Amino acid sequence: MDNRPGDPVKRMVACLEKKGVDQAGTFLHEDFQCNGPMSDPLNKAQFLGLMKALFSALPDWSFHPRELKEQDQSVTFSVQVTATHAGMLAGIFPGMTPIPATGKKIAFPSEHVDCTVKDGKVFRVKVDSKQGWVAEVLAQLGHATK
């Protein structure tokens, strides 16, 4: 078990930065929940599936994590996602029309992330995203959702 709450968070983010989605999943609690990337909360399997789909279509996706702060079982940090749409974007949500690679560069505004650690694993992630990662990606690709 990790000694500091930031350890599983740092390891999860490091794995995601290397596109090691399955490895990142080893640092997530079985009851993991993520709020912010989409309109509805995501469980562990949904979050990992979303990351795989985004990384497939946007292989240079980076969170650019910074300013990590730990307090008790809480960890906060900032991200500023950048990516290039270099592959087919598909399977994000049911009925989504696949979007072929456009070569467009994507840059999100800086976002605050709050994580809670439980039993040495990342239990909850809350991203303070204005419209959510998926909506932001689609908007910047010219496929805004209603």
Secondary structure, 3 states (H helix, E strand, C coil): CCCCCHHHHHHHHHHHHCCCHHHHHCCEEEEEEEECCCCCCEEHHHHHHHHHHHHHHCCCCECCCEEEEEECCEEEEEECCEEECCCCECCCCCCCCCECCCCCEEECCCEEEEEEEECCEEEEEEEECCCCHHHHHHHHCCCCCC
